[in-house]
Structure formats: structure tokens, C-alpha cells
Amino acid sequence: MQTVQDVAALRAAIRGWRAQGQTVGFVPTMGNLHAGHHSLIKLARARADRVVASVFVNPTQFGPNEDFERYPRTLAQDQAGLAEHDCDLLFAPEVATIYPFGAAHSVSLRVPQITEVLEGAHRPGHFDGVATVVCKLFNLVQPDIAVFGQKDFQQLKVIERMVRDLSLPVKVVAAPTQRAEDGLALSSRNQYLGPEERARAPLIHETLLQMRDLVAKGHAWRVVEQAAASKLERAGFVLDYAVVRRAEDLAEPAEGEREGLVALIAARLGATRLIDNLSFD
């Protein structure tokens, strides 16, 4: 696997593949990779001739009280994992490469409406940073497909909308959430859970399954949300949200609506914030 940091080397490699008629799949990450990320590489490999991954801790998606400086940077470990999972090229740029005028003075992209709820409401400006950096990376890599995990469901929907609205020539592929045997969604944040917290964390997935089953049985979604919130709070979670929404646009469903829904949860367990979701279809 080749690792490059500068744009010229990245484009030279991709230009060589294109000259051979090969397609390019892309997996953007912030590093500290685990089995969930590796599953994205596997899916990209199945859909494209060549696979590019990026590792870039993006400053513009961190809020003022979030730990950009403390975010784990494990490039050597990430390189080994990507090579093992048949990635062709790792793009690991410096901040100045992505933001040549500085992050504070960069062109910023905003995807309206869908970014203003749930994660967007709790982390103002977060999705502006996500959309901006993904658009920049798409422009640099110019992939045929890009793979994103369904675990970050709202992020996936933001990227899908951005691609459609800007008519970007890339197909967004959604990859299923990878889970531990007890149902906990794989996440870099799981490493911060203490043993007792780790034992309680699968309750999030259990609650999502219960939300899906209750809606299928005809319970009103507002009642289902209240039951989910009560269950998690009794177990010691500090809840940001536990909601049922339309999967397409994350709007509140109409009364009696049953198709095309998703349940989403964000909650803190100790000092660790966990998110997960479950589509009903």
C-alpha cells in the first residue's frame, strides 16, 4: 500500500489507474481505525478496482468544547490495518493541504435543514465541517464511489444530499453498521468505556430493537420515544435524544406512519458519548 501526503502524489497515482481504465473507491476517515472501518474498505474493494482511504482529523467539525487536540492519532496502526485489508493508497494530508488559507478562513459548505436537527442541534456547525471536508476530499480524489457507514446515519444523509444537490459525480454507498457480539456498535469511542460502562453500553442497541418492535405493533412513535428515554435514563445514561424519524430527511413522521423510519439514539455513559441507530425496513 502506498501512503502519500501531498496532492500531486495522490493525483499521479489516480491518474495512472484511470489510464488503465480502472475505477476508484474511496473511504474517508479520521483515523484510529477499527473493524468497522475495515468493513468499509472491504465493501469499496468489492465495488471498485482500486481503493483509496484518507486519514485526516478535520478541525472544522470539532466544536469549541470538543477535543480536537486529544483525538487519537494512530497513523502507523492505521497504515498496518489498511494494508492488511487490501487498501491501495492512503492519503494522509496535513491540515495546511486541506485548508491552505487556514481552517478559520476556509470556504465553508452548509447543507440546510437536515443538519439542523439531532446531532446538528447538539453540535452546532459540526455538519458544516463534515460537508466541507468531504467535498474537498471528493474533489481531490475524484472517486467513482465513496463508502460511508450507516452508524453515522445523519452524516450519511448529509453527504447523500450534498452529492445530489451539487451534482457531484460520485455514488455514495452505505455500509451496514458493524457490531460486537453483544450488539454494541463498533466505534473508536468504545475504548474510553470502563468495564462496568462497557457492560451497560449494549442497552442502546437493545432499546433500538424495542423501539422498532413497538412501532411495528402500532404504538405511537411519541410514546415509543418516551419509553426509550425512560429505559436508558433509568440505566444511568444521560440522554441527548432517543427518537423515531423518517429515514429520508430525519423529519418527524406523520401519525400512523410505519414505512421508511429509523430510530436514533445519542447518549452519554460516563464521559463517553455514544450514538447508534436502527432502520425499521
C-alpha positions, -999 to +999 in steps of 0.1 A: +000+000+000+012+035-009+010+064+016+010+099+003+006+133+020+006+157-009-020+163-036+004+159-066+013+123-055-023+115-048-034+126-083-005+110-100-014+076-086-051+080-095-042+093-130-022+061-136-052+039-126-075+059-148-052+055-177-057+017-173-095+021-172-098+013-135-125+026-112-117+042-078-135+036-045-129+060-016-133+057+022-127+089+041-118+085+078-104+104+108-082+075+117-080+054+148-094+027+127-112-005+138-130-034+123-159-012+113-137+010+091-121-021+077-155-033+066-159-001+046-126-009+028-139-044+020-171-030+005-152-005-015-129-032-028-159-052-039-173-022-059-141-007-074-108-017-090-088+005-067-094+017-031-082+050-016-086+057+021-079+090+038-069+097+074-075+133+083-085+147+117-107+175+105-106+206+127-137+223+113-161+196+125-150+200+162-169+224+184-152+248+208-157+224+237-147+193+218-113+177+219-096+182+185-061+181+201-069+149+221-084+130+192-064+098+189-039+098+161-026+063+153-013+066+118+012+036+120-015+013+133-040+026+107-015+020+079-010-016+090-047-023+092-054-007+058-026-026+042-039-059+057-073-052+043-061-046+007-063-008+005-042+005-024-034+040-012-036+060+020-040+098+017-029+113+050-027+151+044-016+179+067-042+205+078-025+231+055-030+208+025-068+207+030-071+243+043-044+263+026-057+296+040-063+281+075-093+263+088-109+295+101-107+312+067-117+283+045-146+282+021-174+266+041-202+244+028-236+242+046-263+216+038-296+232+052-324+216+071-311+181+076-281+194+095-301+215+120-316+186+140-304+158+163-266+158+160-267+192+144-287+207+172-263+193+199-231+200+179-237+233+160-215+237+130-204+201+131-220+191+098-208+222+081-173+210+088-182+174+076-197+186+044-168+210+037-141+184+042-159+156+023-165+179-006-128+189-006-117+152-004-141+143-032-126+170-054-090+157-046-097+120-051-125+122-077-137+087-068-164+067-087-179+055-054-174+066-017-184+043+012-198+056+045-211+036+075-247+037+085-237+040+121-233+077+115-267+078+099-272+116+099-238+121+084-246+096+057-278+115+048-260+148+048-234+135+023-261+120+001-280+153+000-248+173-007-238+149-036-273+152-051-276+189-047-242+197-061-245+170-088-212+155-078-201+126-100-197+101-071-220+073-060-224+072-022-226+036-009-240+029+026-223+002+046-241-017+074-231-009+110-206-034+124-214-046+159-198-065+187-214-099+196-235-081+223-249-056+198-228-026+207-219-006+175-182-006+169-168+029+175-134+045+183-151+059+214-158+025+229-122+023+241-130+050+266-157+030+284-148+014+317-156-023+323-189-016+340-199+010+314-189-014+286-212-040+301-242-015+301-235+000+267-253-027+246-286-014+262-286+012+234-289-014+207-315-033+228-335-002+231-334+005+194-347-030+187-375-024+212-384+009+195-387-008+161-408-036+175-432-012+193-437+009+162-444-023+142-470-032+168-488+000+162-476+021+192-475+059+186-439+070+179-441+097+206-449+071+232-421+049+219-397+077+223-408+084+258-404+047+268-369+045+252-358+076+271-371+063+304-354+030+299-320+045+292-322+071+319-331+045+345-299+026+334-278+057+341-274+071+306-275+109+301-297+112+270-293+137+242-321+121+222-340+088+215-362+095+185-381+079+156-377+098+124-382+095+086-351+079+073-350+101+041-349+135+057-350+129+095-383+147+098-409+137+124-432+110+109-469+116+105-492+099+129-497+063+119-467+063+095-449+030+096-427+027+065-392+042+059-385+050+095-353+049+116-347+051+154-317+072+165-301+074+199-273+096+213-264+093+250-236+097+274-223+069+296-199+084+320-176+107+299-183+088+267-209+099+242-223+070+221-246+072+190-264+044+172-294+039+150-317+012+135-336+014+103-371-002+105-373-016+070 
